[in-house]
Amino acid sequence: MPFDLTESIAILDRTPAVVRSLLTGLPPAWTSGNEGPDTWSPFDIVGHLIDGDELDWIPRMRIILSQAPGRRFVPYDRLGYRRVNAGRQLEEQLDRFAALRAESLGTLRSSELSPARLAMTAEHPELGTVTLAQLIATWTVHDLGHIAQITRVMAKQYREAVGPWRAYLPVLDR
C-alpha cells in the first residue's frame, strides 16, 4: 500500500482515543503489568507515545523541512519517558497524550506537505537518508505497533488463568 498522508493522519488522530478506550478505568494490575524484566507496561507505552510526540516526530519533521545544511536527527532516547512518567497517574498521561497529539496533528496539517516536501530528506543517525514521507509512515506504524503491544501485554496477564485454552491463544506466547 503506498503512503497516503490523509490516511496516516486518520490513524494518528485515532490513537489517543483507542488507547484511552483500552485503558481508562482499569485496575492497575491491567495497566502496570508487563511481560517480564526490561519490558513495558501499558502505562509505560503511553509515556513513550507522549515522549515521541514531544521529542521525535514533529521535531524531526521540522529538521527535514528546514532544509538547513547538515540536516541530521539527534539520536532518540526510547527510554527517556521513564524519568517524565515517574509519579504520574494514567488518566493524567492519557489527557496529556491526547493534547500533545492534537497539537502535533495541527502542526502536521498546517505544514503544506506537497509531494515535493514529503520527498525532502534528512540523515538518521543509524538508518542514513530518510524522507519525510517515510518518517510519517513510520509514525503511523509505530502507533499501530504500540496499540498491538498494549493488547498483547494485557492478554499475557491471564497467561496462566486461561488454563488449557492457552494452546489456542498464540498471543500469550509471542
N, C-alpha and C positions, 0 to 999 in steps of 0.2 A: 504494500500500500504506500503510495507516495506521500510525502509530507504535505500537510494542509494546515495552515496557520489557524484558520477558523475552527477546524476540528480539534486541534490541540488545545485551543483556548476553551472549547466546550468541556474537555476533560479536566483541564487545570481549574476551571471555575467550579466544578462539582466536587473536587477533592475535599475541601473543608467540610461540606455538608455530609458527605459519605462517611468521613472519619468521625464526625460528631455523632452521626446516627449510630455508628457501630459502638461507640464508647460511652456516650452520656448516660449517667445513672447506673452504671455497672459497679458492682463491688470491686474494691481494689485487687482482689485475687485475680480478676479478669484483666485488669488494666496494668498491673505491675508484674504479672508473671512473665517469664521469658523461656527460652529454650535451653538454658544452661549457662555455664560461665562464658563471659565475653559475647553474649547475645543481647538483643534489645527486646524490651517490653513494648507494648503498645504506647505507654506513656513516653518512653524513650523515642519512639518513632515520631510521635507528634513533635517533640522537641527538635529532632533532626529536621523535620519538614519546616519548622519555623526558622531554624538556622539557615536552611537553604534559601528561603525567601529573603532573609535579611542579608546574607553574605555571599551567595553563589549566583543564582540565576540572573537577576536583574543587574547586579554589578558586572557580571561577565558580558551581558548584552551591551552594557554601556561601553565596556572596553572595546568590543568589536566595532560598535557604531562610531566610536571616537575617531577611528582611522588614524590615530596617532602613530608615529613611528615606534617600532618595537612593541606592538600590542601583544602582551604576554599575560596570561592569567596568573594570579597569585595562587599557590597551592591551597587547596581547601581542606580544612581540618574536619573530617567526617565525625569526629567525636567531640567537637567543640561545644555541642549542645549541652553536654553534661554539666559544665560549670554554670550555665544560664538556667538550666532546669532545677537546680538544687532549691528545695524549699517551695517550689510552686505546686499549685493544685491543677488537676487535669482540666477542670472547667475553665480556669483562667488561661491555660495553654490553648485550649480549643478556641476560645474567644480571640486570643492573640493571633493564632494561625489564620482564622477567618479574616481578621482585619488586615493582616500583612498580605495575605493572598489577594484580597480585593485591591489593595494598593499596587501590588506587583502587576496584576492584570490591567489596572488602569494605565500604568506606565507602558506595558506591552501594547495595549490597544492604541495608545496615543503616539506610538513611535513610527507610524507611517512605514510599515515594513513591506516594501515592494519586493518583487523577486530579486532585484539587484541588491537591495540591502540585506535580504536573507542569505545571499551568497557571499557577503563580506566575511572576512576571516580574522582569526587571532591564533596565537600559539598556546596550546595547552601544555603544561609542564611535563606531562607524561605521554600524551597522545599525538603531539605535533599540531599541524594545522587543522583547525575545525571551523565550520561555517556557523553562522547564526541560526540557520535552519536546523542544523544538527544539534545545536545547544537546546533549542526549544523542543525538538523531538525527544531529546534525552530527558528534559524536564518532565515531559508528558509521561514517558515510560517509567521514569523514576517514581512519579506519583502512583502510577498503577502498580508498580512493584511493591511499594510500601503498603498500599491497601491490601494486596495479597499477603504480604508479610504479617500485617496485623491479624488477619483472619487465621493464618496458619499458626501463629503464636498462640492465639486464643484457643484454637482447636486442640493444640497439644496439652493444654491444661487438663483435658479429660482423657489423655492417652490411656491411662490405666482404668478409668471409670467405665469405658465402653466394653471392657471385657473382651470376649472372643470376636466381637464385631470389628475389632482393630484390623483384622485381615482384609476387610472391605473398605477401609478408610486410609488410603495411601497418604493423605495429608499428615497423618500422625507420625509417619516415619521418614519424611523428607527433610 
